[in-house]
């Protein structure tokens, strides 16, 4: 494990008990320049994970609580007329930050959800015809509750495709939950966290992750998996080429995090369910049979040949 990244994970573990994998995947997305969708029931630590990550990096943290009446201007910002200067001045919204928590993103209207599209894909926002670059890194972690559907607006495919990974937190074990109570008995653990990495160091790590080598046979492996999702008997809509790029970038970041300068098939196999799972649409009859996206991806992995030798053109 890369020493600097290990330091971030250990810092997060002071607050999050038994969530090392979630922390690792969040950092993978951060290094790859992507965004994360956290889906799980309330109270399992989704918001705390985002806060712990931002505190570990000393990054600016912004939170947007999505509600049905939230407007796009409430997210992006608005231009206000200044009578002293006789000009409009832009007042940035909460989207302008390093790490942004989009809490319960599926509770707001599609119009407001669409306000995030440009910022998540381009790293910029447009106000009154002027493009404003967002700070680097710019990292969105959105949460949604899969149980309560009343008054919600399901994310469209275009919005889901902007998230590099979709992660489920899960409940802690009995021992882990007891440890959570012990730590929260006399203090709030999140208040004791301090930065272990600067923004400049993080941006340097992101550039290093881009230099991780991906052999041609690994690229062929990624593309073969993507193409098989498009022709699978249980899939209505397979993943796009953007998903293939996302899987490759995630694999580069994961390999870098593990201390390697090259990607191996195991990296791809581990990450594919997090990258492809929310990007495929199953046929209605498939859902009726209780088959999940993860099961479909597992069947695809069993079918696609795994590269075991170095590629020779």
PLY file of the C-alpha trace (Angstrom):
ply
format ascii 1.0
element vertex 313
property float x
property float y
property float z
element edge 312
property int vertex1
property int vertex2
end_header
0.00 0.00 0.00
1.23 3.49 -0.87
2.36 5.05 2.43
0.59 8.38 1.96
-2.69 6.71 1.04
-2.35 4.28 3.94
-2.07 7.33 6.21
-5.39 8.67 4.88
-7.12 5.32 5.41
-5.82 4.95 8.97
-7.02 8.46 9.75
-10.49 7.66 8.42
-10.54 4.42 10.45
-10.35 6.50 13.63
-13.95 7.44 12.87
-15.27 4.71 10.57
-15.13 1.24 12.14
-14.88 -1.73 9.77
-15.21 0.36 6.60
-11.71 0.04 5.19
-12.93 -1.19 1.80
-15.30 1.79 1.50
-12.44 4.15 2.34
-10.16 2.50 -0.23
-12.79 2.68 -2.98
-13.50 6.33 -2.18
-9.81 7.14 -2.52
-9.64 5.16 -5.79
-12.36 7.39 -7.21
-10.71 10.52 -5.85
-7.37 9.60 -7.46
-9.06 8.74 -10.75
-10.87 12.08 -10.91
-14.28 10.44 -10.56
-17.22 10.68 -8.20
-18.95 8.24 -5.84
-22.59 7.32 -5.28
-23.18 5.91 -1.79
-26.43 3.99 -1.56
-27.68 2.57 1.72
-30.19 3.03 4.51
-29.93 6.06 6.84
-27.57 6.00 9.79
-24.82 3.67 8.53
-22.19 6.42 8.20
-22.45 7.74 4.63
-22.18 11.39 5.63
-19.52 10.65 8.25
-17.35 8.92 5.62
-17.35 12.03 3.42
-16.57 14.33 6.34
-13.74 12.09 7.53
-12.20 12.03 4.05
-12.35 15.81 3.68
-10.84 16.35 7.15
-8.02 13.91 6.39
-7.07 16.00 3.35
-7.57 19.46 4.81
-9.84 20.11 1.84
-12.77 22.49 1.68
-15.95 20.58 2.47
-19.41 21.62 1.25
-22.73 19.91 1.90
-25.88 20.17 -0.19
-29.05 18.79 1.40
-31.25 18.01 -1.58
-35.00 18.65 -1.17
-37.87 18.80 -3.69
-37.91 22.62 -3.63
-34.16 23.07 -4.21
-33.35 25.19 -7.29
-30.31 24.93 -9.60
-29.18 28.37 -8.43
-29.13 27.05 -4.85
-26.46 24.59 -6.00
-24.41 26.56 -8.51
-24.77 30.08 -7.16
-26.36 33.29 -8.34
-25.37 36.73 -9.65
-26.47 39.60 -7.40
-26.58 43.26 -8.44
-24.26 45.52 -6.45
-25.60 49.10 -6.47
-22.19 50.47 -5.40
-20.27 49.08 -8.37
-23.33 49.07 -10.70
-22.39 45.50 -11.67
-23.57 41.97 -11.02
-21.38 39.96 -8.66
-21.36 36.17 -8.62
-22.01 34.54 -5.26
-20.84 30.92 -5.54
-23.07 28.13 -4.30
-22.04 25.06 -2.29
-20.91 23.23 -5.45
-17.72 25.33 -5.37
-15.50 23.25 -3.10
-12.97 20.43 -3.09
-15.19 17.72 -1.60
-18.95 18.10 -1.98
-21.51 15.95 -0.20
-24.71 15.73 -2.25
-26.99 14.34 0.45
-30.11 12.42 -0.68
-29.59 13.42 -4.29
-32.67 11.55 -5.47
-34.99 13.79 -3.41
-34.61 16.81 -5.67
-36.13 17.54 -9.08
-34.47 16.43 -12.35
-33.82 20.10 -13.19
-31.68 20.53 -10.09
-30.02 17.14 -10.61
-29.04 18.30 -14.09
-27.26 21.29 -12.55
-24.62 18.83 -11.33
-23.96 17.31 -14.76
-21.52 19.92 -16.09
-19.69 20.28 -12.79
-19.19 16.51 -12.41
-18.11 15.91 -16.00
-16.22 19.10 -16.89
-15.08 20.36 -13.50
-16.67 23.74 -14.24
-19.96 25.63 -14.01
-21.57 28.14 -16.35
-23.20 31.29 -14.95
-24.63 34.00 -17.20
-22.74 32.57 -20.16
-19.39 32.60 -18.33
-17.53 29.39 -17.52
-16.05 29.18 -14.03
-13.50 26.48 -13.23
-13.98 24.56 -10.01
-11.07 23.97 -7.59
-8.90 20.88 -7.95
-9.52 18.33 -6.74
-13.28 18.47 -7.22
-14.91 15.37 -5.80
-18.63 14.67 -5.36
-19.89 11.97 -3.02
-23.66 11.64 -3.34
-25.92 9.61 -1.08
-29.35 8.13 -1.67
-31.74 5.99 0.34
-32.85 2.84 -1.55
-35.81 2.18 0.75
-38.04 5.27 0.77
-39.23 6.02 -2.76
-42.10 8.39 -1.95
-41.31 11.88 -3.18
-38.09 10.85 -4.90
-36.83 11.30 -8.44
-34.74 8.36 -9.68
-31.45 9.46 -11.19
-31.48 9.30 -15.02
-28.90 7.19 -16.82
-26.91 10.25 -17.89
-26.54 11.27 -14.24
-25.65 7.78 -13.03
-22.99 7.53 -15.73
-21.18 10.50 -14.15
-20.44 8.47 -11.03
-17.27 6.41 -11.32
-18.29 4.02 -8.54
-21.47 3.01 -6.77
-20.85 1.69 -3.24
-23.08 0.22 -0.55
-22.00 0.77 3.06
-23.73 -2.13 4.80
-24.44 -2.63 8.52
-21.55 -3.11 10.97
-21.01 -6.35 12.83
-21.98 -6.59 16.51
-18.35 -6.09 17.62
-17.90 -3.11 15.29
-21.10 -1.46 16.50
-20.03 -1.87 20.14
-16.73 -0.16 19.26
-18.70 2.67 17.63
-20.59 3.17 20.91
-17.35 3.11 22.91
-15.78 5.83 20.77
-18.91 8.00 20.80
-19.52 7.65 24.54
-17.60 10.73 25.67
-16.69 12.59 22.50
-17.39 13.03 18.80
-14.55 11.19 16.98
-14.79 13.33 13.84
-13.74 16.41 15.86
-10.38 14.80 16.65
-9.33 14.26 13.03
-6.51 16.32 11.54
-5.22 16.53 7.95
-2.55 13.98 7.01
-2.11 15.18 3.42
-2.20 18.56 1.70
-4.16 19.39 -1.44
-0.87 19.81 -3.33
0.29 16.34 -2.29
-3.06 14.86 -3.30
-2.91 16.47 -6.75
0.61 15.07 -7.13
-0.67 11.57 -6.27
-3.41 11.93 -8.86
-0.85 12.75 -11.54
1.26 9.76 -10.51
-1.76 7.45 -10.72
-2.28 8.49 -14.36
1.20 7.15 -15.19
0.36 3.58 -14.14
0.89 1.34 -17.17
-1.99 -0.58 -18.74
-0.93 -3.36 -21.13
-2.84 -3.76 -24.38
-4.15 -7.16 -23.33
-5.62 -5.59 -20.17
-7.34 -2.97 -22.33
-8.69 -5.77 -24.53
-9.93 -7.53 -21.38
-11.79 -4.40 -20.24
-13.37 -3.88 -23.66
-14.39 -7.54 -23.92
-16.21 -7.32 -20.57
-17.97 -4.13 -21.69
-19.04 -5.64 -25.02
-20.39 -8.78 -23.38
-22.67 -6.64 -21.20
-24.20 -5.23 -24.39
-25.11 -8.67 -25.72
-25.99 -10.46 -22.50
-29.38 -12.19 -22.56
-30.47 -10.58 -19.29
-29.34 -7.03 -20.12
-31.57 -4.44 -21.79
-28.85 -1.77 -22.02
-25.13 -2.50 -21.64
-22.35 -0.16 -20.60
-20.98 2.60 -22.84
-17.37 3.27 -23.92
-17.29 5.87 -21.14
-17.69 3.00 -18.69
-14.68 1.23 -20.23
-12.60 4.37 -19.72
-13.88 4.64 -16.16
-12.89 1.04 -15.39
-9.40 1.57 -16.80
-8.85 4.75 -14.78
-10.16 3.12 -11.63
-7.83 0.15 -12.19
-4.87 2.53 -12.62
-5.68 4.26 -9.33
-6.25 0.98 -7.51
-2.92 -0.44 -8.75
-1.15 2.78 -7.71
-2.78 2.64 -4.29
-1.50 -0.93 -3.90
2.05 0.20 -4.72
2.26 -1.06 -8.31
3.04 0.84 -11.51
1.05 -1.57 -13.70
-2.49 -2.95 -13.81
-3.22 -6.67 -13.44
-6.44 -8.59 -14.31
-7.27 -8.91 -10.59
-7.64 -5.12 -10.39
-10.21 -5.15 -13.19
-12.12 -8.11 -11.74
-12.36 -6.52 -8.31
-13.52 -3.09 -9.52
-15.86 -4.03 -12.38
-18.95 -4.54 -10.21
-18.51 -1.11 -8.63
-17.94 0.60 -11.99
-20.39 -1.29 -14.23
-23.11 -2.27 -11.74
-25.05 1.02 -11.88
-24.50 1.48 -15.61
-26.34 -1.58 -16.94
-30.12 -1.87 -17.20
-31.60 -5.31 -16.74
-34.62 -6.58 -18.64
-37.89 -6.46 -16.64
-38.26 -10.24 -16.68
-34.74 -10.55 -15.31
-35.64 -8.40 -12.31
-38.78 -10.43 -11.72
-36.58 -13.52 -11.48
-34.52 -11.84 -8.75
-31.32 -11.64 -10.79
-29.12 -8.66 -9.83
-26.61 -6.59 -11.76
-23.77 -8.13 -9.74
-24.83 -11.64 -10.74
-24.90 -10.63 -14.40
-21.41 -9.15 -14.13
-20.14 -12.30 -12.44
-21.52 -14.40 -15.30
-19.78 -12.11 -17.80
-16.46 -12.47 -15.96
-16.77 -16.27 -16.10
-17.29 -16.09 -19.85
-14.55 -13.60 -20.83
-11.03 -14.99 -21.23
-8.58 -13.67 -18.62
-5.19 -12.53 -19.99
-2.41 -14.48 -18.30
0.59 -13.60 -20.46
2.29 -10.36 -21.39
0.85 -8.93 -24.59
3.18 -9.16 -27.62
1.96 -7.19 -30.68
0 1
1 2
2 3
3 4
4 5
5 6
6 7
7 8
8 9
9 10
10 11
11 12
12 13
13 14
14 15
15 16
16 17
17 18
18 19
19 20
20 21
21 22
22 23
23 24
24 25
25 26
26 27
27 28
28 29
29 30
30 31
31 32
32 33
33 34
34 35
35 36
36 37
37 38
38 39
39 40
40 41
41 42
42 43
43 44
44 45
45 46
46 47
47 48
48 49
49 50
50 51
51 52
52 53
53 54
54 55
55 56
56 57
57 58
58 59
59 60
60 61
61 62
62 63
63 64
64 65
65 66
66 67
67 68
68 69
69 70
70 71
71 72
72 73
73 74
74 75
75 76
76 77
77 78
78 79
79 80
80 81
81 82
82 83
83 84
84 85
85 86
86 87
87 88
88 89
89 90
90 91
91 92
92 93
93 94
94 95
95 96
96 97
97 98
98 99
99 100
100 101
101 102
102 103
103 104
104 105
105 106
106 107
107 108
108 109
109 110
110 111
111 112
112 113
113 114
114 115
115 116
116 117
117 118
118 119
119 120
120 121
121 122
122 123
123 124
124 125
125 126
126 127
127 128
128 129
129 130
130 131
131 132
132 133
133 134
134 135
135 136
136 137
137 138
138 139
139 140
140 141
141 142
142 143
143 144
144 145
145 146
146 147
147 148
148 149
149 150
150 151
151 152
152 153
153 154
154 155
155 156
156 157
157 158
158 159
159 160
160 161
161 162
162 163
163 164
164 165
165 166
166 167
167 168
168 169
169 170
170 171
171 172
172 173
173 174
174 175
175 176
176 177
177 178
178 179
179 180
180 181
181 182
182 183
183 184
184 185
185 186
186 187
187 188
188 189
189 190
190 191
191 192
192 193
193 194
194 195
195 196
196 197
197 198
198 199
199 200
200 201
201 202
202 203
203 204
204 205
205 206
206 207
207 208
208 209
209 210
210 211
211 212
212 213
213 214
214 215
215 216
216 217
217 218
218 219
219 220
220 221
221 222
222 223
223 224
224 225
225 226
226 227
227 228
228 229
229 230
230 231
231 232
232 233
233 234
234 235
235 236
236 237
237 238
238 239
239 240
240 241
241 242
242 243
243 244
244 245
245 246
246 247
247 248
248 249
249 250
250 251
251 252
252 253
253 254
254 255
255 256
256 257
257 258
258 259
259 260
260 261
261 262
262 263
263 264
264 265
265 266
266 267
267 268
268 269
269 270
270 271
271 272
272 273
273 274
274 275
275 276
276 277
277 278
278 279
279 280
280 281
281 282
282 283
283 284
284 285
285 286
286 287
287 288
288 289
289 290
290 291
291 292
292 293
293 294
294 295
295 296
296 297
297 298
298 299
299 300
300 301
301 302
302 303
303 304
304 305
305 306
306 307
307 308
308 309
309 310
310 311
311 312
